[in-house]
Amino acid sequence: MTGGVPAGVGPAYDVLARGGAGGEGSEGSDLLAHFLADAAIKGVIVIVALIVLVVGMVLIWKRVGRAEAPRRDDR
């Protein structure tokens, strides 16, 4: 085997390797588009989760509060 793919690489490589062979709607480009969409969705989920975490931490910080200096009434 010269210049080929080692045996046992898997079916995902085979599908991606023949990406242009099937025309516009080839399996490889469809699979790649699916992977990219999946990664984008997961990225958005992580960003939203981080925003929710930060907002929750800020709300808890404000609710519990830092130890403030006692106020004196100067009357």
Buried (B, 14 or more C-beta within 10 A) or exposed (E): EEEEEEEEEEEEEEBBEEBEEEEEEBBBBBBBEEEEEEEEEEEEEEEEEEEEEEEEEEEEEEEEEEEEEEEEEEE
